[in-house]
Amino acid sequence: MDLSSPRRFAWRLRPLRCRDRWLSRCAWGLAFLMSGYAKLADEVRIALELARDAEDSGDAAEATMMVLEAKSTIDMWQAELSDAEVQMLMGGSYDAESCQFTIFAGVGGDEACDWVAMLERMYTNYAGSKGWKVSRLDFSEGDTMGLKSVELEIQGDYVFGMLKREQGTHRLVRVWNGKRQTSFAGIEIVPVIPETTMADIEIADSDITTQTFRVGGKGGQNVNKLET
């Protein structure tokens, strides 16, 4: 492995840094589970004890408020637990990166183009709710409606890890006058690797193969000698 170039060396270390961040998140997640559950149990126990005391004293409103507070504590902890679980699952080499997100129309004609536009709005709104930045890099309009294709760049932490499972074919079924109309759209997602160029990518000689072909048919000796 050639480590003479600092940028190439950084490229080689990138998967290791991502793995180290993932292990750190796992350790944090386990610590969160252990401390969070103990704190949750204590807060819920206190709230329920106060609810029982209020009920015994005849204060139904106070008892109801304490029960709702206990439920709110449980719901909040479940939301935090869900976020921690997502972070622990982001262990891929490029899960922490931004991504290029391409949507293109499939079978379905104008309705498929409309489906592409709907998907763009849906994913743009979702990215906005996550605090990610969305830039439209390129697009092709449909003949009468929607978009034939659109290419987006979505920037933020763990964008590729969160969205990579969206890649593939997406289907929309409409019912019109009792008939089913199905439209298809495809999604391709690739991670955005910052500060890299083609010079940073090393291709081993063993990965390169050379194939030659000789034309057939008439043409004399020149045909039999030349290979492409």
C-alpha positions in Angstrom: 0.0 0.0 0.0 1.4 3.3 -1.1 1.3 5.8 1.8 3.6 8.4 0.3 0.6 10.7 -0.4 -1.0 12.2 2.8 -4.4 12.3 1.0 -4.1 8.7 0.0 -3.1 7.7 3.5 -6.2 9.6 4.8 -8.3 7.7 2.3 -7.0 4.4 3.5 -7.7 5.3 7.2 -11.2 6.6 6.5 -13.0 3.2 7.1 -11.0 2.7 10.3 -12.1 6.1 11.6 -15.7 5.3 10.7 -15.5 2.0 12.5 -14.0 3.8 15.6 -16.8 6.3 15.6 -19.3 3.4 15.4 -17.7 1.6 18.4 -17.8 4.8 20.4 -21.5 5.2 19.6 -22.1 1.6 20.7 -20.3 2.2 24.0 -22.3 5.4 24.5 -25.6 3.6 23.6 -24.9 0.8 26.1 -24.1 3.3 28.8 -27.3 5.2 27.9 -29.4 2.1 28.3 -27.9 1.2 31.7 -28.2 4.7 33.2 -31.3 5.7 31.4 -33.4 2.7 32.4 -32.5 3.2 36.1 -33.4 6.9 36.0 -36.6 6.1 34.1 -37.7 3.5 36.7 -37.0 5.9 39.5 -38.9 8.8 38.0 -41.9 6.6 37.1 -42.0 5.0 40.5 -42.0 8.4 42.2 -44.8 9.7 39.9 -47.0 6.6 40.6 -46.4 6.9 44.3 -47.6 10.5 44.2 -50.6 9.5 42.1 -51.6 6.9 44.7 -51.2 9.4 47.6 -53.3 11.9 45.6 -56.0 9.3 45.0 -56.0 8.3 48.7 -56.5 11.9 49.6 -59.4 12.3 47.2 -57.6 14.5 44.7 -58.5 12.8 41.4 -57.1 15.7 39.3 -53.7 15.5 40.9 -53.6 11.7 40.6 -54.5 11.9 36.9 -51.7 14.5 36.3 -49.1 12.3 38.0 -50.1 9.3 35.9 -49.9 11.4 32.7 -46.4 12.6 33.8 -45.3 9.1 34.3 -46.5 8.2 30.8 -44.8 11.3 29.3 -41.5 10.2 30.9 -41.8 6.7 29.4 -42.7 8.1 26.0 -39.7 10.5 26.1 -37.3 7.7 27.1 -38.6 5.5 24.3 -37.9 8.2 21.7 -34.4 8.7 23.0 -33.9 4.9 23.0 -35.0 4.8 19.3 -32.5 7.5 18.4 -29.7 5.6 20.2 -30.6 2.4 18.4 -30.4 4.1 15.0 -27.0 5.6 15.8 -25.7 2.2 17.0 -26.8 0.6 13.7 -24.8 3.1 11.6 -21.6 1.0 11.3 -21.0 1.0 7.6 -17.9 2.6 6.1 -19.8 5.5 4.5 -22.9 5.7 6.7 -21.8 9.0 8.2 -21.5 10.7 4.9 -23.9 12.8 2.7 -25.3 11.2 -0.4 -26.4 11.8 -4.0 -30.0 10.8 -4.4 -31.3 10.2 -8.0 -35.0 9.5 -8.8 -36.0 8.4 -12.3 -39.3 7.5 -14.0 -40.0 3.9 -14.9 -43.0 2.2 -16.5 -46.2 4.3 -16.4 -45.8 7.2 -18.8 -46.9 10.6 -17.5 -48.1 9.2 -14.3 -44.6 7.8 -13.6 -43.2 11.3 -14.1 -45.7 12.6 -11.7 -44.7 9.9 -9.2 -41.1 11.1 -9.5 -42.1 14.6 -8.6 -44.1 13.3 -5.6 -41.1 11.3 -4.4 -38.9 14.4 -4.7 -41.3 16.4 -2.5 -41.6 13.6 0.0 -37.8 13.1 0.5 -37.1 16.8 0.4 -39.7 17.3 3.2 -38.3 14.4 5.2 -34.7 15.8 4.8 -36.0 19.2 6.0 -37.5 17.6 9.1 -34.1 16.0 9.9 -32.3 19.3 9.5 -30.4 18.1 6.3 -29.6 20.4 3.4 -31.0 19.5 0.0 -29.6 20.8 -3.3 -31.0 19.9 -6.7 -28.1 19.1 -9.0 -30.0 18.2 -12.2 -33.4 17.4 -13.5 -35.4 16.6 -16.6 -39.0 17.6 -16.9 -41.7 15.3 -18.1 -43.5 15.8 -21.4 -46.8 16.9 -19.9 -46.3 16.7 -16.1 -43.8 15.8 -13.4 -40.2 14.9 -13.9 -38.5 12.2 -15.9 -35.5 12.3 -13.5 -34.0 14.4 -10.8 -30.7 14.3 -9.0 -30.3 15.7 -5.5 -27.5 16.1 -3.1 -28.5 15.7 0.6 -26.0 16.9 3.1 -25.9 16.1 6.8 -24.7 13.6 9.4 -25.4 9.9 8.6 -27.5 10.8 5.6 -26.3 7.8 3.5 -26.7 5.4 6.4 -30.3 6.6 6.9 -31.3 6.6 3.3 -29.4 3.7 1.6 -32.3 1.3 2.2 -34.5 3.5 0.0 -32.6 2.4 -3.1 -34.6 0.3 -5.6 -38.0 0.4 -7.3 -40.9 2.3 -5.8 -44.5 1.6 -7.0 -47.6 3.7 -6.8 -51.0 2.2 -7.5 -53.9 4.6 -8.5 -57.5 3.5 -8.9 -59.3 5.4 -11.7 -62.8 4.5 -12.8 -62.5 1.1 -11.1 -59.2 0.3 -12.9 -55.8 0.0 -11.3 -53.0 2.1 -12.8 -49.5 1.3 -11.6 -46.6 3.7 -11.9 -42.9 2.9 -11.2 -39.9 5.0 -10.2 -36.3 4.0 -9.4 -34.0 5.4 -6.8 -30.2 5.3 -6.8 -28.2 6.4 -3.8 -24.4 6.8 -3.6 -22.3 8.3 -0.8 -20.5 11.6 -1.2 -16.9 11.2 -0.3 -15.4 14.6 0.5 -12.0 15.9 -0.6 -11.2 13.0 -2.9 -10.2 12.9 -6.5 -9.5 10.1 -9.0 -5.8 10.3 -8.0 -6.7 9.1 -4.5 -8.1 5.9 -5.8 -5.5 3.2 -6.3 -6.2 0.4 -8.8 -4.1 -2.7 -8.5 -2.5 -4.1 -11.6 -4.2 -7.5 -10.8 -7.6 -5.8 -11.2 -6.9 -4.8 -14.8 -7.5 -7.2 -17.7 -6.8 -6.7 -21.4 -9.0 -8.3 -24.1 -8.3 -8.2 -27.9 -10.7 -9.0 -30.7 -10.0 -9.8 -34.4 -12.6 -9.0 -37.0 -14.0 -11.9 -39.1 -15.0 -12.1 -42.7 -13.3 -10.9 -45.8 -10.5 -8.4 -45.9 -7.3 -10.3 -46.7 -4.2 -10.7 -44.5 -4.7 -7.2 -42.9 -7.8 -8.4 -41.2 -6.1 -11.5 -39.8 -3.2 -9.4 -38.4 -4.9 -6.5 -36.7 -6.5 -6.9 -33.2 -8.5 -4.3 -31.4 
